[in-house]
Amino acid sequence: MLRDLYTDSRGYQSLIIDTMDSLEALLIEHVCTHHGWKTIESPAYGKGFVIADAEWQRFIRGVTAIRDKHRMTIIMTCHAEIVNINDPRAPSYSSYQPKLHRRGRGLVMDACDAVLFISEDLRIVTDNNDRVRASAGSQRYLFCEGTPSFAAKNRFAMPPKVALPVDLPFGELAQYWA
């Protein structure tokens, strides 16, 4: 499909891949079928994911070529998962990361000009009994710079946090930013 789109953009201005975690499942299935493996874990020492890197790189080259040739906007959505981070400089902590295998996540995030995270702004509240809890309002934000609690970045000098319209349905976010 990417090859066909590269050859003829058909007038499209955007390519939206929804979702990258679903694409990863197809990519891994392709690698396993090609090598005759039951699962990506079949080869020893995590070699299956190392071999999958080549397919990720091929995909990234494809979307980059489409972007460059047709000046097309490429948008890739991904669900998030909570990942435990073991940083030798600090105690372990949890962070929201794109729901991809760590090797694929690294390749995809490195290739992206922007990785954005949508969430409510979280506040920590302590009551009179010294009970600590998290609190969030109904306002959602687009976070454009990462923190230890979530992955985000951008190469466009965007502000760290952008308020999204309160009445904007979640499915219309892509249209809002187009």
Buried (B, 14 or more C-beta within 10 A) or exposed (E): EBEEBBEEBEEEEEBEBEBBBBBBEEBBEEBBEEEEBEEBEEBEEEEBBEBBBEBBEEBBEBBEBBBEEBEBBBBBBBEBEEBEEEEEEEEEEEBBBBBBBEBBBBBBBEBBEBBBBBBEEEEEEEEEEEEEEEEEEEEBBBBBBBEEBBBBBBEEEBEEEBEBEEEEEEEEBEEEEE
